[in-house]
């Protein structure tokens, strides 16, 4: 591992903390940003879905922002982030059973939306395959903040379509009143046998606060409507546990603290089949039958369970401090170290292992007003090592271009090393009723693939070559080919260097204290991720054989030239209309994106010789555009009742291809009724998701569906305790998500009743 990130953490932390301690003892201030932040947290405990920012994202953003917190978050929470956020305006999910559902914002998911934890990036393996879970536990979050639209000017090209900020309390920001505070919750589910327990506590001792939290969740295969052909979805079980321990030193001007978090999870992979592990290519053709050196790498039946066993450990160091330097109103530090690992197990076989070790450092400084402008500037550095992509390289199957390759293979792990440096600036100024904002971010990213060790691995049918090589070169014959193998590896796996630049300009006209209209234009650049660049082999989760941008010519000289230099760029126009006070309130966003070199997997052919369809896909770049609308409008009919209408629609067009983009969400329109009187509260939600017949060449149309959900709750014990009952899919409708890679094998859960009891102290 490069020593730079360690030196960065080693130097940034003592310098920052030293300044905090020095200023903390030197200056006292009664009204601080920390206290404002704590007050804001208390205010929003009773807000269900708000259009105002909670914490972390820009408070004056021109993009539509939805906040899920308080009772609404507690009652909507599921085991995955995608299920928790589904049906918020502009948000769908790409369902992959109960263990790995990712949010889809305005038609796109990771790697085009960024998932943050208190403003710092989350690192896992979710961006390389839809069966990989986003590492978080919604049960332990204080709030989830969803920004729809480009956020890349602050968070990088990965936020080209939006950002999700997960707000937690594992690093305390304040010493609790009375010295101790906390919460507990238990939940039971009828449709999947869910058993969940959650607990957390914060304790204060002088200027030091300690925090501990944990959760445990188990669920069996979930129920589905019988018209699917079964009463439950096989391999949709999920279990997880989380633990976090943190502490902070706090004074009147801010805090500095750290936390250690560990998450373990084990979840099934519905619709998984390893029959297509034998699939390979003959030039431009995909072939899914065993012959010669192409053998079934599993060699076992396909009737057992496939599942993922996941472990993630993370250390966070966070600091927020007011008036740290002259001219600096606020300083923020986010340092993290992530050690992520998961194994993919198919019956008796360990068929893949993913690792991701990442150091990340982010510093932000909010300056005092300068020439009427307020804003912040910052830097970010990320150093990561990822492995696990294309296990077929380790299996060493396929044709050989040199004889020594018939007797050798590259030993695991085959790593991808990423370094990224970034600087960013965000400024705003008010001119009477007009607020103006501009932002810019420059990244410098490099991905390299170190040459792995060459080891002896004789392929079937080539055994007679081994004694010949030994007689010619001796017992250490493999040493004669290490240099040649290294040259071959470097040629086939070139490094990648990109310098994405993102800029935006926005204006908001405040008609009065309630009404406003915003317009923003931006240009966002996104560098391709590891899978888009280097995929070369079977992805059994998506039933596909994939070729990355740098691997196309390896399969066939008739394919487009390999390229590591392609960069996606999007010109965007967003209009947002808001009314934030009064009986009637609304937030509606209209957007248009014109994307040059949009990177996607083009369909080449489908092979079904094994009985399970397998798609041959090649990553290419083409021009595309996205147009859509999303938002909600609500009206308070009386002090106890409110009605909200919400919906979203997105249309995508591949301008330079005779095809459509796959897995685009259909339009949706819904209504929610909220009622609250004394200790009782209830809501009823219904929405209609339209059918989707604007499909890619290898997709099938998806029927629309109706969804009805309801929640009833009762607070007692001076409002410190709440009992609730939530029903999901009350009509028990069979639902297929067009956004899912395994829509036909993994429908949404059927009717499910969740009984919960939560208490805070």
C-alpha positions in Angstrom: 0.0 0.0 0.0 1.3 3.4 -0.9 2.4 5.3 2.2 0.9 8.6 1.1 -2.6 8.0 2.5 -1.1 6.9 5.8 1.1 10.0 6.0 -2.0 12.1 5.1 -4.0 10.6 7.9 -1.1 10.8 10.3 -0.4 14.5 9.6 -4.0 15.8 9.0 -5.4 14.4 12.2 -2.9 15.8 14.7 -2.8 19.2 12.9 -6.6 19.5 12.8 -7.1 18.2 16.3 -4.4 20.4 17.7 -5.9 23.5 16.2 -9.3 22.5 17.6 -7.9 22.0 21.1 -6.0 25.3 21.0 -8.9 27.3 19.8 -11.3 25.4 22.1 -9.5 26.5 25.2 -8.7 29.9 24.0 -12.2 31.0 22.9 -15.7 30.5 24.2 -18.8 31.1 22.2 -22.4 30.6 23.2 -24.2 30.4 19.8 -22.2 27.9 17.8 -22.8 26.0 14.6 -22.8 22.8 16.6 -25.7 24.0 18.8 -27.5 25.1 15.7 -26.9 21.7 14.2 -28.2 20.0 17.3 -31.3 22.3 17.4 -31.9 21.5 13.7 -31.8 17.8 14.6 -34.4 18.2 17.3 -36.6 20.2 15.1 -36.6 17.6 12.3 -37.4 14.7 14.6 -41.1 15.4 13.9 -40.7 16.0 10.2 -41.7 13.1 8.0 -40.8 14.0 4.4 -39.4 17.4 3.9 -38.0 19.5 1.1 -35.4 21.1 3.3 -31.9 19.8 3.9 -31.2 17.9 7.1 -27.4 17.9 7.3 -24.5 17.3 4.9 -25.7 18.4 1.5 -26.0 22.1 0.5 -28.7 23.8 2.5 -29.5 26.2 -0.4 -29.2 23.7 -3.2 -31.2 24.4 -6.3 -31.8 20.7 -6.9 -34.8 18.9 -5.4 -34.0 17.4 -2.0 -36.1 14.9 0.0 -35.4 14.1 3.6 -36.6 10.9 5.3 -36.4 11.1 9.0 -38.3 10.7 12.3 -41.4 8.5 12.3 -41.5 8.2 8.5 -37.9 6.8 8.4 -38.5 4.5 11.4 -41.6 2.9 9.7 -40.3 2.7 6.2 -36.9 1.2 7.0 -36.1 -2.1 5.3 -32.9 -4.2 5.3 -31.6 -2.5 2.1 -31.2 1.2 1.1 -33.1 0.6 -2.2 -36.2 -0.8 -0.5 -36.2 2.0 2.1 -36.1 4.8 -0.4 -38.4 3.2 -3.1 -41.4 5.4 -4.0 -39.9 8.7 -2.9 -40.2 11.1 -5.8 -37.8 10.2 -8.5 -36.5 7.1 -6.7 -37.0 3.5 -7.7 -34.9 0.4 -6.9 -33.2 -2.4 -8.8 -34.5 -5.3 -6.8 -32.1 -8.3 -6.1 -34.0 -10.1 -3.3 -33.9 -9.0 0.3 -30.1 -8.5 0.5 -29.0 -6.1 -2.2 -31.4 -3.5 -3.6 -29.9 -0.2 -4.8 -31.7 3.1 -5.2 -32.3 4.3 -8.8 -32.5 8.1 -9.1 -33.9 9.6 -12.3 -33.3 6.4 -14.2 -29.7 5.7 -12.9 -28.1 3.9 -10.0 -24.4 3.5 -9.0 -22.0 4.4 -10.4 -24.0 7.5 -11.4 -25.3 8.3 -8.0 -23.1 8.8 -5.0 -23.8 7.2 -1.6 -22.4 9.3 1.3 -22.1 8.7 5.0 -22.4 12.1 6.8 -20.9 13.7 3.7 -18.1 11.2 3.2 -18.1 8.5 0.5 -19.2 5.0 1.2 -16.9 2.3 -0.2 -18.0 -1.3 -1.0 -18.5 -3.3 -4.2 -22.0 -2.2 -5.1 -20.9 -0.2 -8.2 -19.6 -3.3 -10.0 -22.6 -5.6 -9.8 -26.3 -5.3 -8.7 -26.1 -8.3 -6.4 -23.5 -6.5 -4.2 -25.1 -4.7 -1.3 -24.6 -1.0 -0.4 -22.9 -1.2 3.0 -25.2 0.5 5.5 -27.9 -0.4 7.9 -31.0 1.9 7.5 -32.1 0.8 11.0 -29.3 2.8 12.6 -29.7 6.0 10.6 -31.1 9.3 11.9 -32.0 10.6 8.5 -31.6 9.9 4.8 -31.1 12.8 2.5 -31.8 12.3 -1.2 -30.7 14.9 -3.8 -32.1 14.4 -7.3 -29.9 15.8 -10.0 -26.2 16.6 -10.6 -24.2 16.9 -7.3 -20.9 16.2 -8.9 -19.5 19.7 -8.4 -19.1 18.8 -4.8 -19.0 15.0 -4.6 -17.4 14.1 -7.9 -18.5 12.5 -11.2 -20.1 9.6 -9.3 -22.9 12.0 -8.4 -23.7 12.8 -12.0 -27.4 11.9 -11.3 -27.8 12.5 -7.6 -26.6 11.7 -4.1 -27.9 9.9 -1.1 -26.5 11.1 2.3 -26.8 8.8 5.2 -26.9 10.7 8.5 -25.9 8.7 11.6 -24.8 9.4 15.2 -21.9 7.1 15.6 -19.5 10.0 16.1 -21.3 12.2 18.7 -21.7 15.9 18.0 -23.0 16.9 21.4 -22.9 15.8 25.0 -26.5 14.6 25.8 -28.6 16.5 28.3 -28.7 14.6 31.5 -25.6 12.7 30.6 -27.3 9.8 28.8 -29.6 9.4 25.8 -30.5 6.5 23.5 -33.1 4.4 21.7 -34.2 0.8 21.2 -36.4 -0.8 18.7 -37.7 -4.3 17.9 -39.6 -5.4 14.8 -41.4 -8.5 13.6 -42.4 -9.2 10.0 -45.1 -11.6 8.8 -44.1 -12.0 5.2 -40.5 -13.1 5.8 -40.3 -14.0 9.4 -38.3 -10.9 10.1 -36.8 -10.6 13.6 -35.0 -7.3 14.3 -33.5 -5.7 17.3 -31.8 -2.3 17.4 -30.2 -0.3 20.3 -28.0 2.7 20.7 -26.8 4.9 23.5 -24.7 8.1 23.9 -23.1 8.9 27.3 -21.4 12.1 28.4 -18.5 12.7 30.7 -17.4 16.3 30.9 -16.4 17.3 27.4 -16.3 13.8 26.1 -19.2 11.8 24.6 -19.2 8.1 24.0 -21.6 6.3 21.6 -22.4 2.6 21.1 -24.9 1.1 18.7 -25.8 -2.2 17.2 -28.5 -4.1 15.3 -29.4 -7.6 14.4 -31.8 -8.6 11.6 -32.8 -12.0 10.4 -35.4 -12.8 7.7 -36.3 -15.9 5.8 -37.3 -16.3 2.2 -40.1 -13.7 1.6 -43.6 -14.5 0.6 -44.7 -13.8 -3.0 -48.1 -14.2 -4.7 -48.9 -17.7 -5.7 -49.4 -16.9 -9.3 -45.6 -16.7 -9.6 -45.6 -20.5 -9.2 -44.4 -20.6 -5.6 -45.5 -19.1 -2.2 -42.0 -17.8 -1.4 -39.0 -16.6 -3.3 -36.2 -19.1 -3.1 -32.9 -17.7 -1.8 -34.4 -14.4 -0.8 -33.3 -14.8 2.9 -31.1 -12.2 4.6 -29.4 -11.7 7.9 -27.1 -9.0 9.1 -25.5 -7.5 12.2 -23.9 -4.2 12.8 -21.9 -2.7 15.6 -20.3 0.7 16.1 -18.3 2.3 18.9 -17.4 6.0 18.8 -16.3 8.9 21.0 -15.8 12.7 20.6 -14.2 15.6 22.4 -16.6 18.5 22.3 -16.5 22.1 23.2 -18.5 25.2 22.5 -17.1 25.6 19.0 -17.2 22.1 17.6 -16.0 18.5 18.1 -13.5 16.0 16.9 -14.2 12.3 17.2 -13.8 8.8 15.8 -15.8 5.6 15.4 -15.2 2.0 14.4 -18.0 0.2 12.6 -18.3 -3.5 11.6 -21.1 -4.9 9.4 -21.6 -8.6 8.7 -24.3 -9.9 6.3 -25.3 -13.1 4.6 -28.0 -13.0 1.9 -29.2 -15.2 -0.9 -29.1 -14.5 -4.6 -32.5 -15.2 -6.2 -32.5 -16.4 -9.8 -28.8 -17.3 -9.6 -27.6 -20.1 -11.9 -24.0 -21.3 -12.4 -24.9 -23.2 -15.5 -23.5 -20.4 -17.7 -20.1 -20.5 -15.9 -19.1 -22.6 -19.0 -19.9 -19.8 -21.4 -16.9 -18.5 -23.4 -16.3 -16.7 -26.7 -15.0 -17.7 -30.1 -14.2 -14.3 -31.5 -17.5 -12.4 -31.9 -19.6 -15.4 -30.9 -20.7 -16.5 -27.5 -20.7 -20.3 -26.9 -22.2 -21.9 -23.8 -21.3 -25.6 -24.2 -18.3 -27.4 -22.8 -15.6 -28.7 -25.1 -11.8 -29.2 -25.2 -10.2 -26.8 -22.7 -13.5 -25.1 -22.0 -15.0 -26.9 -19.0 -17.7 -26.2 -16.5 -15.8 -24.5 -13.7 -18.3 -25.7 -11.1 -19.0 -29.3 -12.1 -21.9 -29.6 -9.7 -25.7 -29.5 -9.8 -27.5 -26.1 -10.0 -30.2 -26.9 -7.4 -28.5 -25.5 -4.3 -28.3 -22.1 -2.7 -26.1 -19.3 -3.9 -25.4 -16.6 -1.4 -23.0 -13.8 -0.4 -21.1 -13.7 2.9 -20.1 -10.0 3.6 -17.9 -8.3 6.1 -17.1 -4.6 6.2 -15.0 -2.7 8.8 -14.7 1.0 8.7 -12.9 3.7 10.8 -14.2 7.2 10.6 -12.6 10.4 12.0 -14.8 13.4 11.9 -14.5 17.0 13.0 -16.6 20.1 12.6 -15.3 23.4 14.1 -16.3 27.0 13.9 -13.8 29.9 13.6 -10.8 27.6 13.3 -8.7 30.2 11.3 -9.1 33.9 10.7 -11.4 34.3 7.7 -12.8 30.7 8.1 -16.2 30.4 9.6 -16.3 26.6 9.7 -13.9 23.7 9.0 -14.9 20.1 8.4 -12.7 17.0 8.3 -13.8 13.6 7.1 -11.2 10.8 7.2 -12.0 7.1 6.7 -10.5 3.7 6.3 -12.6 0.9 4.8 -11.7 -2.8 4.8 -14.4 -4.6 2.8 -14.7 -8.2 1.8 -17.3 -10.5 0.5 -17.4 -14.1 -0.7 -19.8 -15.5 -3.3 -20.6 -19.1 -2.5 -22.5 -21.5 -4.8 -23.3 -24.7 -2.9 -19.9 -26.3 -2.2 -18.0 -23.8 -4.3 -16.4 -20.5 -3.4 -16.6 -19.0 -6.9 -15.6 -15.4 -6.2 -14.2 -13.1 -3.6 -14.2 -9.3 -3.7 -12.0 -7.1 -1.6 -11.9 -3.3 -1.4 -9.5 -1.4 0.9 -9.8 2.4 0.8 -8.3 5.4 2.5 -10.2 8.6 2.0 -9.6 12.1 3.3 -11.8 15.1 2.8 -11.3 18.7 4.1 -13.8 21.5 3.7 -13.5 25.2 4.7 -16.4 27.6 4.8 -15.0 31.1 4.4 -16.3 34.4 5.8 -18.2 36.6 3.3 -15.9 37.9 0.6 -17.1 40.6 -1.8 -20.6 39.5 -0.9 -20.0 35.8 -1.7 -20.3 33.0 0.8 -19.1 29.5 0.2 -16.6 26.8 0.8 -13.6 25.2 -0.8 -12.0 21.8 -0.2 -9.7 19.0 -1.1 -10.2 15.2 -1.3 -7.8 12.3 -1.7 -8.7 8.7 -2.2 -6.4 5.7 -2.3 -8.0 2.3 -2.9 -7.2 -1.3 -3.8 -10.0 -3.4 -5.3 -10.0 -7.0 -6.4 -12.4 -9.7 -7.4 -13.5 -8.8 -10.9 -13.4 -11.5 -13.6 -12.6 -14.6 -11.6 -12.4 -16.4 -14.9 -8.8 -15.0 -15.2 -7.9 -17.1 -12.2 -9.7 -20.2 -13.6 -7.5 -19.7 -16.6 -9.9 -21.1 -19.3 -9.9 -20.2 -23.0 -7.6 -20.2 -25.9 -3.9 -19.5 -25.5 -1.8 -17.1 -27.5 1.5 -18.5 -26.3 2.4 -22.1 -25.3 3.5 -21.1 -21.8 0.0 -19.8 -21.1 -1.3 -23.4 -21.4 0.8 -24.2 -18.3 0.4 -21.1 -16.2 -2.1 -18.6 -14.8 -2.0 -15.4 -12.9 -2.4 -16.0 -9.2 -4.9 -14.1 -7.2 -5.6 -11.5 -6.2 -5.7 -9.5 -9.4 -5.9 -6.0 -8.1 -7.0 -2.6 -9.3 -5.3 0.3 -7.6 -7.1 3.7 -7.7 -5.8 7.1 -6.7 -7.9 10.2 -6.9 -7.0 13.8 -6.1 -9.7 16.5 -6.1 -10.2 20.2 -5.4 -13.6 21.9 -5.3 -15.1 25.3 -4.8 -18.7 26.3 -4.1 -19.8 30.0 -3.9 -23.2 31.8 -3.6 -24.4 35.4 -3.3 -27.8 37.1 -2.9 -28.8 40.0 -5.0 -32.1 41.0 -3.4 -34.6 38.3 -4.3 -32.1 36.6 -6.6 -29.7 34.0 -5.2 -26.8 32.9 -7.4 -24.6 29.9 -7.0 -21.6 28.5 -8.9 -19.4 25.5 -8.3 -16.5 23.7 -9.8 -14.6 20.5 -9.0 -11.5 19.1 -10.7 -10.5 15.4 -10.2 -7.4 13.6 -11.2 -7.9 9.8 -11.2 -5.6 7.0 -12.1 -6.3 3.3 -12.1 -3.5 0.8 -12.5 -3.3 -3.0 -12.5 -0.1 -4.4 -10.9 1.2 -7.5 -12.6 0.1 -10.5 -10.5 2.3 -13.5 -9.8 2.6 -16.1 -12.5 2.0 -19.6 -11.1 1.9 -23.1 -12.6 -1.6 -24.1 -13.7 -1.7 -26.8 -16.4 -4.8 -26.6 -18.5 -6.7 -29.8 -19.5 -5.3 -31.3 -22.7 -1.9 -29.6 -22.4 -0.3 -32.0 -19.8 2.2 -33.4 -22.3 3.8 -30.0 -22.6 5.0 -29.8 -19.0 7.9 -32.4 -19.2 9.0 -30.7 -22.5 9.3 -27.3 -20.7 11.0 -28.9 -17.7 13.6 -30.6 -20.0 14.2 -27.4 -22.0 14.3 -24.9 -19.1 14.8 -26.9 -15.9 12.6 -27.2 -12.8 12.3 -23.4 -12.6 11.1 -23.1 -16.2 8.4 -20.7 -15.2 11.0 -18.0 -14.4 11.9 -17.8 -18.1 8.5 -16.5 -18.9 7.8 -14.0 -16.1 9.0 -11.0 -18.2 7.0 -12.0 -21.3 3.9 -12.7 -19.1 4.3 -9.3 -17.5 4.4 -7.6 -21.0 1.3 -9.5 -22.1 -0.5 -8.6 -18.9 0.3 -4.9 -19.2 -0.7 -4.8 -22.9 -4.0 -6.5 -22.2 -4.7 -4.5 -19.0 -3.6 -0.9 -19.7 -3.8 1.8 -17.0 -6.3 4.5 -17.0 -5.9 8.2 -16.4 -8.8 10.7 -16.3 -9.2 14.3 -15.2 -12.9 14.9 -14.9 -14.0 18.5 -14.6 -17.5 19.4 -13.3 -19.0 22.9 -13.2 -22.4 24.3 -12.5 -24.2 27.7 -12.4 -27.6 28.2 -10.7 -30.0 31.0 -9.8 -33.0 31.0 -7.6 -35.7 33.7 -7.7 -37.5 34.1 -4.3 -40.9 35.5 -5.1 -41.6 35.8 -1.4 -40.9 33.7 1.8 -42.9 30.8 0.4 -42.5 30.6 -3.4 -39.2 30.2 -5.3 -38.1 29.0 -8.8 -34.6 27.8 -9.6 -32.7 27.1 -12.7 -29.3 25.4 -12.9 -27.0 24.5 -15.8 -24.0 22.3 -15.5 -21.5 20.2 -17.2 -20.4 17.0 -15.5 -17.7 14.6 -16.5 -17.5 11.0 -15.2 -14.6 8.6 -15.6 -15.6 4.9 -16.3 -15.4 2.6 -13.3 -13.5 -0.6 -13.0 -16.2 -2.9 -14.5 -16.8 -0.6 -17.4 -13.1 -0.5 -18.2 -11.9 -4.1 -17.4 -14.8 -6.5 -17.5 -13.8 -9.6 -19.4 -15.8 -12.7 -18.7 -19.0 -14.1 -17.1 -21.1 -12.2 -14.6 -23.3 -14.9 -13.3 -25.4 -12.5 -11.2 -26.7 -10.7 -14.4 -26.4 -13.8 -16.7 -24.1 -12.0 -19.0 -20.6 -12.3 -20.6 -19.1 -8.8 -20.6 -16.3 -7.0 -22.4 -15.0 -3.8 -20.9 -13.8 -0.7 -22.8 -10.1 -1.9 -22.6 -10.9 -5.6 -23.4 -12.9 -5.6 -26.6 -10.2 -6.5 -29.1 -9.0 -9.3 -26.9 -12.3 -11.1 -27.8 -12.4 -10.2 -31.5 -10.4 -7.9 -33.8 -13.8 -7.1 -35.4 -14.9 -5.2 -32.3 -14.1 -1.5 -31.7 -10.6 -0.6 -30.7 -9.8 -0.8 -27.0 -9.9 2.5 -25.2 -9.0 3.6 -21.7 -9.5 7.3 -22.4 -13.3 7.5 -22.9 -15.0 9.9 -20.5 -18.7 10.5 -20.1 -19.8 14.2 -20.1 -23.3 15.5 -19.4 -24.7 18.9 -20.1 -27.7 19.4 -17.8 -30.6 21.8 -17.3 -32.7 21.6 -14.2 -35.7 23.6 -13.2 -37.1 23.5 -9.6 -40.3 25.1 -8.3 -41.0 25.2 -4.6 -43.5 26.5 -2.1 -42.3 25.8 1.4 -44.9 27.3 3.7 -48.7 27.6 4.0 -51.4 24.9 3.8 -50.3 24.0 0.3 -46.6 23.1 -0.3 -44.8 21.6 -3.3 -41.5 20.8 -4.8 -41.3 19.9 -8.5 -38.2 19.3 -10.6 -38.0 19.2 -14.4 -34.7 18.1 -15.9 -32.9 17.4 -19.2 -29.5 15.8 -19.7 -27.6 15.6 -22.9 -24.9 13.0 -22.4 -21.9 12.6 -24.8 -20.1 9.2 -24.7 -22.7 7.7 -22.3 -21.1 4.3 -21.3 -23.4 1.3 -21.4 -23.3 -2.4 -22.2 -24.4 -2.9 -25.8 -26.1 -6.2 -26.5 -24.4 -8.5 -29.1 -26.2 -11.8 -28.8 -28.1 -14.1 -26.4 -27.1 -17.7 -26.0 -29.4 -20.2 -24.2 -27.8 -23.6 -24.8 -27.8 -24.3 -21.1 -31.5 -23.5 -20.7 -30.6 -20.2 -19.0 -30.4 -17.2 -21.3 -26.9 -15.6 -21.3 -26.3 -12.2 -22.9 -23.1 -11.2 -24.6 -22.5 -7.5 -23.8 -19.8 -5.1 -24.8 -19.2 -1.7 -23.1 -19.4 1.1 -25.6 -19.9 4.9 -25.5 -22.8 6.5 -27.3 -24.7 9.8 -27.1 -27.9 9.8 -25.1 -30.3 12.2 -23.5 -32.6 12.0 -20.5 -35.8 14.1 -19.9 -38.1 13.9 -16.9 -40.1 15.4 -14.1 -40.5 14.4 -10.5 -41.9 15.9 -7.3 -44.7 16.2 -4.9 -47.5 18.6 -3.8 -49.3 18.4 -0.5 -52.2 20.2 1.1 -53.1 20.5 4.8 -56.8 20.1 4.9 -57.1 20.4 8.7 -54.7 20.4 11.7 -54.9 16.6 11.7 -54.9 15.6 8.0 -52.7 16.2 5.0 -52.9 14.8 1.4 -49.8 14.5 -0.8 -49.7 13.7 -4.5 -46.3 12.5 -5.8 -44.9 11.1 -9.0 -42.0 10.9 -11.5 -41.3 10.1 -15.1 -38.1 9.8 -17.1 -37.5 9.1 -20.7 -34.1 8.1 -22.2 -33.0 8.1 -25.8 -29.9 6.6 -27.3 -29.3 9.1 -30.1 -26.4 7.3 -31.8 -27.6 3.7 -31.5 -30.5 1.8 -32.9 -31.6 0.6 -29.5 -32.8 1.8 -26.1 -31.1 1.9 -22.7 -32.0 -1.1 -20.6 -33.8 -1.0 -17.2 -35.3 2.4 -17.4 -38.0 3.0 -14.7 -41.6 3.5 -15.9 -43.7 6.5 -14.9 -45.4 6.5 -11.5 -48.2 8.6 -9.8 -49.4 8.2 -6.3 -51.2 9.8 -3.4 -50.6 9.6 0.4 -53.0 10.5 3.2 -51.5 11.4 6.6 -53.6 11.7 9.7 -52.4 12.6 13.3 -54.5 13.3 16.4 -53.0 13.2 19.9 -51.0 10.0 20.3 -52.5 8.3 17.3 -51.2 8.6 13.7 -51.9 6.8 10.4 -51.1 7.1 6.8 -52.4 5.3 3.7 -50.3 5.3 0.5 -51.3 4.2 -3.0 -49.4 4.6 -6.2 -49.6 3.3 -9.8 -46.5 2.3 -11.7 -47.1 2.2 -15.4 -46.0 -0.6 -17.7 -42.7 -0.2 -19.5 -42.7 -1.1 -23.2 -39.8 1.2 -24.3 -37.2 -1.5 -23.9 -33.8 -2.5 -25.1 -33.4 -5.1 -27.7 -32.7 -7.9 -25.2 -35.4 -6.9 -22.7 -39.0 -7.8 -22.5 -41.8 -5.3 -21.6 -42.9 -5.2 -18.0 -46.5 -4.9 -16.8 -47.5 -2.0 -14.6 -48.7 -2.6 -11.1 -50.6 -1.0 -8.1 -49.1 -0.7 -4.7 -51.0 0.0 -1.5 -49.2 0.6 1.9 -50.5 1.7 5.3 -49.1 2.6 8.7 -50.8 2.9 12.1 -48.9 4.1 15.2 -49.6 5.0 18.8 -47.3 7.0 21.1 -47.4 6.6 24.9 -45.1 7.0 28.0 -44.9 10.8 27.4 -44.3 10.2 23.7 -41.1 8.3 24.5 -42.5 5.0 23.2 -44.2 4.2 20.0 -45.9 1.1 18.7 -46.6 0.8 15.0 -48.0 -1.5 12.4 -47.0 -1.1 8.8 -48.5 -3.1 5.9 -46.7 -3.3 2.5 -48.3 -4.5 -0.7 -51.6 -4.9 1.0 -53.3 -6.2 -2.1 -50.6 -8.9 -2.5 -50.0 -8.0 -6.1 -47.3 -9.8 -8.1 -44.8 -7.1 -9.0 -41.9 -7.2 -11.4 -39.4 -4.3 -11.3 -38.3 -3.3 -14.8 -35.1 -1.7 -13.2 -34.0 -5.1 -11.9 -31.4 -7.3 -13.6 -33.3 -10.4 -12.5 -36.9 -9.1 -12.7 -38.3 -12.4 -14.0 -36.6 -14.4 -11.3 -37.0 -11.9 -8.4 -40.4 -10.2 -8.0 -41.0 -7.8 -5.1 -42.2 -9.2 -1.8 -45.9 -9.9 -1.4 -48.1 -8.8 1.4 -46.0 -8.1 4.5 -47.1 -6.8 7.9 -44.4 -5.3 10.2 -45.1 -4.8 13.9 -42.6 -2.5 15.7 -42.0 -1.0 19.1 -39.4 1.7 19.6 -38.4 3.7 22.7 -36.1 6.6 23.2 -34.6 8.0 26.5 
